[in-house]
Amino acid sequence: MEERTGRGRFVRTDAFKAKLREANARQFSVPGARARHSERTHQLWQDPDYRARQVAAKKGRTLPLSQRQRIGASHRGMKRPLETGRRISEAQKKRWAGLSREERLRICTPGLKLARTTSPTSIEMIVRDLLESLGVRYCSQYPIGPFVVDFYIPRRRLVVECDGEYWHNLPGKREEDMRRDDWLQERGYRVLRLSESQIHRGEFGELSYN
């Protein structure tokens, strides 16, 4: 079911992927199976050695552009449940609050392009690919004051925010975004907001040129 490449790595065949999907479907058809799987994963993730191994195994790996586009297309138009969005937000805030100053600096140092420690969204990956194709030096998930912005380009003092349709259309979110933009602009930062539909149409404004 798996083929070995010349470098000793294994590549999953289509037949293997199909059987894997069938096995997962059977596994999670049992009542309570998904909850038990989630709890087990949560327990494993509390082990620092396990986290370090997972990070090391995936470090530097990037999904092919065609696969990222398929994932983006499959999620386009989907609405995340409000409770799920709230839980993700709370988890991210809790994680950031628990980091030391040294850990935060390791995540992103001013003037350098460093990898974030959480998975980027599909629209963030599109913007990231554009910046890299233009050779623009940037920081992702960069902390500025009380905020963490999606991208920061030090040479232009430019903040780039990628606004997903679900999250940024929640009640009160637009007003919150405006207050955030005002705070940044008062301190000399320029702010470029790109909506999900703009990004998928390839409309990047001033990012389209270096």
Residue frames as qw, qx, qy, qz and C-alpha x, y, z in Angstrom:
[[0.000, 0.882, 0.471, 0.000, 0.00, 0.00, 0.00],
 [0.159, -0.934, 0.153, 0.282, 2.99, 2.30, 0.48],
 [0.800, 0.499, -0.035, 0.330, 5.82, 2.87, -1.97],
 [0.597, -0.595, 0.079, 0.531, 9.35, 3.64, -0.89],
 [0.394, 0.916, -0.081, -0.012, 11.03, 6.55, -2.65],
 [0.733, 0.436, -0.317, 0.415, 14.72, 6.81, -3.51],
 [0.007, 0.615, -0.430, 0.661, 15.33, 8.75, -0.31],
 [0.261, -0.038, -0.895, 0.361, 13.96, 5.99, 1.89],
 [0.339, 0.103, 0.381, -0.854, 10.69, 7.82, 2.59],
 [0.211, 0.345, 0.912, 0.067, 7.27, 6.26, 2.10],
 [0.275, 0.059, -0.207, -0.937, 4.58, 7.75, -0.13],
 [0.467, 0.253, 0.735, -0.421, 0.97, 6.77, 0.48],
 [0.032, 0.128, 0.769, 0.625, -0.77, 5.41, -2.61],
 [0.460, -0.166, -0.159, -0.857, -4.36, 6.29, -3.51],
 [0.712, -0.221, -0.637, -0.196, -5.47, 2.78, -2.51],
 [0.459, -0.138, -0.636, 0.605, -3.83, 3.17, 0.91],
 [0.107, -0.051, 0.186, -0.975, -5.49, 6.58, 1.43],
 [0.597, -0.210, -0.409, -0.657, -8.89, 5.13, 0.52],
 [0.694, -0.241, -0.670, 0.105, -8.52, 2.29, 3.03],
 [0.289, -0.050, -0.485, 0.824, -7.33, 4.75, 5.66],
 [0.331, -0.153, -0.036, -0.931, -10.43, 6.89, 5.14],
 [0.711, -0.242, -0.540, -0.380, -12.66, 3.82, 5.44],
 [0.594, -0.161, -0.659, 0.433, -10.91, 2.75, 8.66],
 [0.057, 0.028, -0.322, 0.945, -11.32, 6.23, 10.16],
 [0.510, -0.212, -0.265, -0.790, -15.00, 6.27, 9.21],
 [0.736, -0.260, -0.620, -0.080, -15.56, 2.92, 10.94],
 [0.452, -0.063, -0.575, 0.678, -13.59, 3.99, 14.01],
 [0.066, 0.017, 0.249, -0.966, -15.52, 7.22, 14.54],
 [0.515, -0.280, -0.518, -0.623, -18.91, 5.63, 13.83],
 [0.538, -0.325, -0.728, 0.275, -18.79, 4.13, 17.34],
 [0.298, -0.880, -0.210, -0.303, -20.60, 6.37, 19.88],
 [0.545, -0.821, 0.134, 0.100, -18.12, 8.34, 21.96],
 [0.862, 0.082, 0.145, 0.479, -15.12, 7.31, 19.83],
 [0.362, 0.705, 0.030, 0.609, -14.34, 10.84, 18.65],
 [0.399, -0.853, 0.112, -0.317, -14.51, 12.22, 22.19],
 [0.873, -0.405, 0.190, 0.192, -12.16, 9.49, 23.47],
 [0.739, 0.351, 0.128, 0.561, -9.76, 10.13, 20.58],
 [0.081, 0.844, -0.017, 0.530, -9.79, 13.86, 21.33],
 [0.621, -0.754, 0.158, -0.141, -9.12, 13.27, 25.02],
 [0.907, -0.135, 0.180, 0.356, -6.25, 10.88, 24.25],
 [0.544, 0.573, 0.079, 0.609, -4.68, 13.40, 21.86],
 [0.212, -0.885, 0.066, -0.409, -5.03, 16.12, 24.49],
 [0.798, -0.571, 0.180, 0.072, -3.26, 13.94, 27.07],
 [0.835, 0.152, 0.159, 0.504, -0.42, 13.15, 24.66],
 [0.322, 0.754, 0.058, 0.569, 0.04, 16.83, 23.83],
 [0.474, -0.865, 0.082, -0.146, 0.67, 17.62, 27.50],
 [0.858, -0.276, 0.199, 0.384, 3.95, 15.65, 27.25],
 [0.038, 0.876, -0.275, -0.393, 6.76, 18.09, 26.26],
 [0.356, -0.320, 0.788, 0.387, 8.78, 15.27, 24.64],
 [0.467, 0.475, 0.738, 0.109, 5.81, 14.26, 22.49],
 [0.247, 0.924, 0.165, -0.239, 5.25, 17.88, 21.40],
 [0.156, -0.735, 0.506, 0.424, 8.94, 18.29, 20.57],
 [0.442, -0.032, 0.835, 0.326, 8.92, 15.13, 18.44],
 [0.421, 0.687, 0.592, -0.005, 5.81, 16.25, 16.56],
 [0.112, 0.939, -0.066, -0.317, 7.23, 19.71, 15.88],
 [0.278, -0.554, 0.667, 0.414, 10.57, 18.26, 14.74],
 [0.502, 0.201, 0.812, 0.220, 8.86, 15.78, 12.41],
 [0.359, 0.782, 0.504, 0.075, 6.83, 18.50, 10.69],
 [0.201, -0.782, 0.119, 0.577, 9.42, 21.27, 10.71],
 [0.068, -0.450, 0.567, 0.686, 10.03, 22.66, 7.24],
 [0.241, 0.283, 0.891, 0.261, 7.25, 20.61, 5.64],
 [0.308, 0.352, 0.021, -0.883, 4.88, 22.52, 3.37],
 [0.626, 0.402, 0.656, -0.128, 1.84, 21.15, 1.60],
 [0.342, 0.163, 0.577, 0.724, 1.95, 21.35, -2.22],
 [0.186, 0.152, -0.016, -0.971, 0.18, 24.41, -3.64],
 [0.455, -0.136, -0.657, -0.585, -2.42, 22.24, -5.40],
 [0.444, -0.354, -0.800, 0.192, -3.31, 20.54, -2.11],
 [0.104, -0.300, -0.390, 0.864, -3.54, 23.88, -0.28],
 [0.301, 0.043, -0.298, -0.905, -5.87, 25.15, -3.00],
 [0.494, -0.254, -0.776, -0.298, -8.07, 22.04, -2.68],
 [0.340, -0.368, -0.695, 0.516, -8.26, 22.47, 1.08],
 [0.039, 0.224, 0.126, -0.966, -9.13, 26.14, 0.70],
 [0.395, -0.069, -0.522, -0.753, -11.84, 25.35, -1.86],
 [0.477, -0.309, -0.822, -0.042, -13.35, 22.65, 0.36],
 [0.282, -0.429, -0.576, 0.636, -13.57, 25.06, 3.31],
 [0.018, -0.068, -0.165, -0.984, -14.79, 28.08, 1.35],
 [0.483, -0.329, -0.348, -0.733, -18.23, 29.16, 2.48],
 [0.617, -0.320, -0.705, 0.144, -18.22, 26.91, 5.55],
 [0.298, -0.732, 0.106, -0.603, -19.37, 28.53, 8.78],
 [0.398, 0.110, -0.783, 0.464, -17.52, 27.56, 11.92],
 [0.477, -0.676, -0.558, -0.064, -19.86, 27.13, 14.92],
 [0.118, -0.860, 0.130, -0.478, -19.73, 30.12, 17.24],
 [0.779, -0.596, 0.189, -0.057, -18.75, 27.96, 20.21],
 [0.894, 0.107, 0.101, 0.424, -15.83, 26.45, 18.24],
 [0.365, 0.707, -0.044, 0.604, -14.54, 29.90, 17.34],
 [0.422, -0.819, 0.154, -0.357, -14.78, 31.00, 20.97],
 [0.904, -0.371, 0.168, 0.127, -12.87, 27.94, 22.19],
 [0.763, 0.353, 0.045, 0.539, -10.10, 28.45, 19.62],
 [0.088, 0.813, -0.085, 0.569, -9.77, 32.10, 20.59],
 [0.630, -0.723, 0.181, -0.220, -9.60, 31.32, 24.30],
 [0.942, -0.126, 0.125, 0.283, -7.01, 28.57, 23.73],
 [0.592, 0.538, -0.006, 0.600, -4.80, 30.90, 21.69],
 [0.167, -0.838, 0.139, -0.501, -5.02, 33.67, 24.29],
 [0.816, -0.551, 0.164, -0.063, -4.22, 31.23, 27.09],
 [0.897, 0.116, 0.070, 0.420, -1.24, 29.80, 25.21],
 [0.381, 0.675, -0.069, 0.628, 0.22, 33.26, 24.43],
 [0.408, -0.809, 0.140, -0.400, -0.27, 34.45, 28.02],
 [0.898, -0.409, 0.149, 0.061, 1.65, 31.42, 29.28],
 [0.788, 0.401, -0.065, 0.462, 4.74, 32.10, 27.16],
 [0.512, -0.610, -0.026, 0.604, 7.79, 33.76, 28.63],
 [0.195, 0.881, -0.146, -0.405, 9.33, 36.83, 26.99],
 [0.203, -0.476, 0.767, 0.380, 12.15, 34.66, 25.59],
 [0.438, 0.263, 0.853, 0.107, 9.65, 32.21, 24.07],
 [0.375, 0.826, 0.337, -0.252, 7.69, 35.04, 22.46],
 [0.048, 0.809, -0.409, -0.419, 10.87, 36.47, 20.99],
 [0.343, -0.206, 0.865, 0.303, 11.79, 33.06, 19.58],
 [0.492, 0.553, 0.669, -0.067, 8.42, 32.90, 17.84],
 [0.437, 0.779, 0.267, 0.361, 9.02, 36.19, 16.04],
 [0.484, -0.461, 0.001, 0.743, 12.01, 38.55, 16.16],
 [0.285, 0.863, 0.107, -0.403, 11.59, 42.01, 14.55],
 [0.207, 0.751, -0.479, -0.406, 12.90, 42.16, 11.00],
 [0.062, -0.275, 0.942, 0.180, 13.11, 38.41, 10.45],
 [0.747, 0.010, -0.332, -0.576, 10.75, 35.95, 8.79],
 [0.105, -0.240, 0.919, -0.296, 10.17, 33.17, 11.29],
 [0.404, -0.245, -0.813, -0.340, 7.73, 30.28, 11.33],
 [0.541, -0.407, 0.177, -0.715, 4.67, 30.57, 13.53],
 [0.074, -0.177, 0.948, -0.255, 3.94, 27.82, 16.01],
 [0.551, 0.352, 0.621, -0.432, 0.27, 27.46, 15.09],
 [0.457, 0.277, 0.714, 0.452, -1.04, 26.35, 11.72],
 [0.106, 0.251, -0.135, -0.953, -1.78, 29.25, 9.33],
 [0.606, 0.486, 0.472, -0.418, -5.20, 29.54, 7.73],
 [0.668, 0.376, 0.526, 0.367, -5.63, 28.86, 4.02],
 [0.271, 0.929, 0.151, 0.203, -5.84, 32.58, 3.18],
 [0.372, -0.850, 0.334, 0.165, -2.76, 33.33, 5.28],
 [0.722, -0.133, 0.561, 0.383, -0.86, 30.69, 3.32],
 [0.534, 0.692, 0.368, 0.318, -1.83, 32.41, 0.07],
 [0.018, -0.991, 0.090, -0.093, -0.54, 35.77, 1.34],
 [0.619, -0.598, 0.452, 0.234, 2.59, 34.12, 2.71],
 [0.744, 0.199, 0.500, 0.397, 3.32, 32.52, -0.67],
 [0.349, 0.881, 0.185, 0.261, 2.90, 35.91, -2.37],
 [0.275, -0.927, 0.252, 0.029, 5.30, 37.63, 0.04],
 [0.701, -0.369, 0.533, 0.298, 7.88, 34.89, -0.39],
 [0.682, 0.471, 0.430, 0.358, 7.58, 34.95, -4.19],
 [0.201, 0.939, 0.039, 0.277, 8.29, 38.70, -4.08],
 [0.648, 0.180, -0.392, 0.627, 11.20, 38.24, -1.68],
 [0.265, -0.732, 0.046, -0.626, 9.58, 40.42, 1.00],
 [0.332, 0.074, -0.770, 0.540, 10.98, 40.06, 4.53],
 [0.532, -0.488, -0.178, -0.668, 8.13, 39.68, 6.97],
 [0.081, -0.131, 0.852, -0.500, 7.11, 38.42, 10.41],
 [0.524, -0.327, -0.622, -0.481, 4.06, 36.22, 10.85],
 [0.640, -0.619, -0.455, -0.003, 1.93, 36.30, 14.01],
 [0.427, 0.294, -0.282, 0.808, 3.88, 39.35, 15.17],
 [0.345, -0.704, -0.543, 0.300, 3.06, 40.90, 18.58],
 [0.176, 0.415, 0.015, 0.892, 2.54, 44.66, 18.59],
 [0.334, -0.314, 0.302, -0.836, 1.43, 46.05, 21.94],
 [0.574, -0.035, 0.655, -0.490, -1.64, 44.12, 23.08],
 [0.811, 0.432, 0.036, -0.393, -2.25, 42.66, 19.62],
 [0.521, -0.221, 0.738, 0.367, -0.82, 39.87, 17.46],
 [0.512, 0.607, -0.138, -0.592, -1.05, 40.73, 13.76],
 [0.940, 0.262, 0.218, -0.024, -1.11, 38.23, 10.89],
 [0.758, 0.279, 0.084, 0.583, 1.87, 39.72, 9.03],
 [0.180, -0.932, 0.023, 0.315, 4.23, 42.61, 9.68],
 [0.727, 0.477, 0.075, 0.488, 6.60, 44.02, 7.05],
 [0.494, -0.634, -0.127, 0.581, 9.23, 46.04, 8.95],
 [0.392, 0.009, 0.326, 0.860, 10.69, 47.83, 5.90],
 [0.101, -0.482, -0.462, -0.737, 7.29, 49.36, 5.13],
 [0.130, 0.019, 0.606, -0.785, 6.06, 49.49, 8.73],
 [0.574, -0.015, -0.380, -0.726, 3.04, 47.74, 7.27],
 [0.420, -0.013, 0.821, -0.387, 0.59, 45.45, 9.08],
 [0.457, 0.061, -0.641, -0.614, -1.31, 42.99, 6.90],
 [0.476, 0.000, 0.710, -0.519, -4.44, 41.34, 8.29],
 [0.257, -0.029, -0.841, -0.476, -6.22, 38.42, 6.56],
 [0.464, -0.005, 0.410, -0.785, -9.91, 38.61, 7.44],
 [0.007, -0.153, -0.975, -0.161, -11.79, 35.32, 7.21],
 [0.337, -0.359, -0.410, -0.768, -15.45, 35.76, 6.33],
 [0.613, -0.497, -0.613, -0.042, -16.77, 33.85, 9.33],
 [0.546, -0.356, -0.417, 0.633, -14.66, 35.29, 12.14],
 [0.178, -0.117, -0.020, 0.977, -14.66, 38.92, 11.00],
 [0.323, -0.350, -0.440, -0.761, -18.42, 39.01, 10.39],
 [0.411, -0.431, -0.753, 0.279, -19.32, 38.06, 13.95],
 [0.203, -0.903, -0.307, -0.220, -21.32, 40.65, 15.92],
 [0.409, -0.896, 0.106, 0.137, -19.06, 43.45, 17.15],
 [0.806, -0.122, 0.281, 0.507, -15.97, 42.15, 15.31],
 [0.445, 0.653, 0.222, 0.571, -15.89, 44.95, 12.71],
 [0.244, -0.935, 0.017, -0.257, -15.99, 47.58, 15.46],
 [0.771, -0.541, 0.237, 0.239, -13.19, 45.72, 17.28],
 [0.740, 0.243, 0.282, 0.560, -11.13, 45.65, 14.06],
 [0.189, 0.848, 0.128, 0.478, -11.62, 49.41, 13.62],
 [0.489, -0.858, 0.142, -0.065, -10.45, 50.13, 17.18],
 [0.843, -0.236, 0.298, 0.382, -7.45, 47.87, 16.60],
 [0.585, 0.522, 0.246, 0.570, -6.58, 49.66, 13.33],
 [0.081, -0.940, -0.027, -0.329, -6.91, 53.08, 14.99],
 [0.687, -0.682, 0.207, 0.142, -4.55, 51.99, 17.80],
 [0.792, 0.009, 0.330, 0.513, -1.94, 50.80, 15.30],
 [0.403, 0.699, 0.243, 0.539, -2.23, 53.86, 13.06],
 [0.296, -0.945, 0.006, -0.137, -1.88, 56.23, 16.01],
 [0.667, -0.591, 0.371, 0.262, 1.52, 54.61, 16.65],
 [0.081, 0.703, -0.514, -0.486, 2.76, 55.01, 13.10],
 [0.393, -0.012, 0.894, 0.217, 1.82, 51.65, 11.60],
 [0.485, 0.212, -0.361, -0.768, 0.01, 51.34, 8.28],
 [0.528, 0.062, 0.798, -0.283, -2.71, 48.70, 8.13],
 [0.425, 0.214, -0.599, -0.644, -3.80, 46.72, 5.07],
 [0.595, 0.048, 0.696, -0.399, -6.83, 44.49, 5.55],
 [0.321, 0.200, -0.745, -0.549, -7.52, 41.82, 2.95],
 [0.764, -0.024, 0.304, -0.569, -10.84, 40.01, 3.02],
 [0.623, -0.068, 0.776, 0.075, -11.14, 36.31, 2.27],
 [0.656, 0.643, 0.395, -0.027, -12.92, 37.02, -1.03],
 [0.212, 0.921, -0.289, -0.150, -10.23, 39.52, -2.09],
 [0.352, -0.547, 0.747, 0.137, -7.47, 37.02, -1.39],
 [0.658, 0.182, 0.728, 0.064, -9.19, 34.25, -3.35],
 [0.545, 0.808, 0.220, -0.033, -9.68, 36.67, -6.27],
 [0.731, 0.120, 0.081, 0.667, -5.98, 37.58, -6.17],
 [0.059, 0.862, 0.101, 0.493, -6.61, 41.21, -5.20],
 [0.725, -0.332, -0.322, 0.510, -3.69, 42.09, -2.90],
 [0.083, -0.992, -0.073, 0.061, -3.46, 45.85, -3.31],
 [0.095, 0.895, -0.435, 0.031, 0.01, 47.21, -2.67],
 [0.686, -0.383, 0.616, 0.048, 1.30, 43.71, -1.83],
 [0.847, 0.469, 0.247, 0.024, 1.18, 42.89, -5.54],
 [0.562, 0.703, -0.232, 0.369, 4.48, 44.70, -6.02],
 [0.760, -0.302, -0.274, 0.507, 7.69, 44.70, -4.03]]
